[in-house]
Amino acid sequence: MNTCTDRHLVLVGMMGAGKSSVGRVLARRLDRELFDSDEMIEARAGRTVREIWRDEGEPVFRQLETDVLGDAIAAEEPSIIAAAGGVVLSDENREVLKGSGAHVVWLLADVDLLLERVRNGMHRPLLDDDPEGTLRRMYEERSALYQDVADAIVSVDNRSVHDVAGAVLRCAG
């Protein structure tokens, strides 16, 4: 069985790890639909991630995160899913990821690289007050959760988006 053609391919990891960028490359290479959690949340809510956090708070955002993950996993045709960074915080989401039959790949990045990539990200409300401290704390809190759901781990450090996509395909095929 070729997992690249028979199953969803889900990318998980911290904000700034490149899930959306790598997801776009994989979707083109495999001729699949890309489900990007943040884009799906914004489309469903009719507002940006920042506006959802500001107006309705984290619990509403997290529920939307769960809803769009469920919708993407439920799609009949195998797709590429760029999951939101915090998707692993929910027990329900981790169970969905582990029980879905999807191939889950953790895009692992050094915290300094993540910080460099997200420093100017206006749509990242979690990083408003203390970007470095928050990102380091999130990394510590989430690493074991990413590892728990991952079928494979691909380092993104010192690699181009195309190199990372190739590594994902090698470990998924």
N, C-alpha and C positions, 0 to 999 in steps of 0.2 A: 504494500500500500504506500502510495506517495502522499505524505502528509501535506505537501504543498498544494495538492489539487483536491484532496478529499476533506479537508478540515479548515475551519476558520484559523487564521493566524493572528494572535493577539499580542500586541506590544505593550508591556507595562514598564514603569520606571518613573523616576523623579521628573518634575518639571524641568525642561531644558535638556533632557537626555536625547531628544531627537525623535520621539515617537511619531509625531505628525510628519516630519520630513522623511524619515525612513519609510513610514507607512505609504506616503505618496509614491516613492520609488518602487516599493514592493507591489503596490496596486497596478502601476504601469507594467512592470515586468511580468506579473502573473495575470494581467487583464482581469482584475477583480475590482469590485467596489471597495472603497475605503470608507469605513465608519470612524470618524474622528469624534471622540466623546465631547470635547469642548464645543466643537461646531454643532453637534447634534443638540447639546443642551441649549446653546444660544438660539438655534432655530426653533426648538420646542417652546422656549420661554419668551421668544421675541425680544430678548434683552441680552446684553453682554454678561459674561461671567462676573465681571466687577459689579455691574448693576444688580445682579441677583444676590451677591454677597452683601452689598450695601443695603438693599431694600428688604430682603427677606431672610438673610442670614445663612449660616453654614448648613443647618439642618435641611432647609429647602434645596440648597445646592446639592447636598449629598443624596437626597432622594431622587433628584433629577439624574444624577450620576448613575444611580442604581437602575433607574428606569431605562436610560439609553443603553446601558450595558446589556440589560435583558433583551431589549429590542434588537440590538446588533447580533447578539449570540443566537437569537431565535430566527434570524434570517436563514432561509433555506439554502441559498447559494453560498458556498465558501467565500469569505471576504477577508479583508485586512481590517483589524480593529485597533485603532490607536486609543488605548484606554486612558482616561484621566489619571493624573499622578496619584490622587488620593483614593482611587477605586479599591485598593487593597485594605483600606481602613475598616471596611464593613465586612463582618463575618459572612453575611449573605452574598456579597459580591465575590469573596474568596471561594465560597462553596460553588457559586455559578462557574467561576473560572476553572476550578479543579474538576467539576463534574460535567462540563459541557462537551468534552471531547475535543475542544479547541487545542491548538498547539500554542502555549503561552511562552513568550520570550521576554526576559527581563533585560532591558537595555541599561547596562550598568555604566555609570559615569562617576568620575572623581568629583567630589564636592566643589573643588576650585573651578573645574570646568563648568559645572552647573551654574555656579555663581556668576562666572563670566558671561554665560549665555543668557541668563535671566535678569541680569542687572537692570536693563532698561525695559523689561516687560511690563507695560502698563496694565495688562489684563490679569496680573497675578496679585490679587489683593492680600494673600497670605504673607507676602514679602514686604508690605508697606512700611512697617516700623523698624525692623532689624533684619534686612535681607540675609546677611551672612549667618547670624545666630539662628534665625528661623530655619534656613535651609539645612544647616548642620544638624539641628535638632530633628527636623523631619527625616533626614537621611538615617539617623540613628534609630528613630522610631519605626521607619518603614522597611528597612533593609531585610529584616527577617520575614516580613510579610510578603515582599516581592519574591524572596527565595522560596517561600512556602507554596506559591502558586506557579512558579516557573518550571517549565519543562527543560529550558535551556537558558543560559546566561551569555550575553554577548557584550563585551566591553566596547564602548564607543570612544574611549580615550585615544587621541592621536590618530583617528580614522576619519575618512570622508564618509558622507552619507551613503555613497555607493558601495564603499568597502563594508560598512555596517550592514547594509541590505544584503550584500553577498554572503556575509557571515550568517545572517539570519536564515537565508535560504539553505545554506549548507547544514545548519543544525536542525532545520525543519524537514529536510528531504530525505 
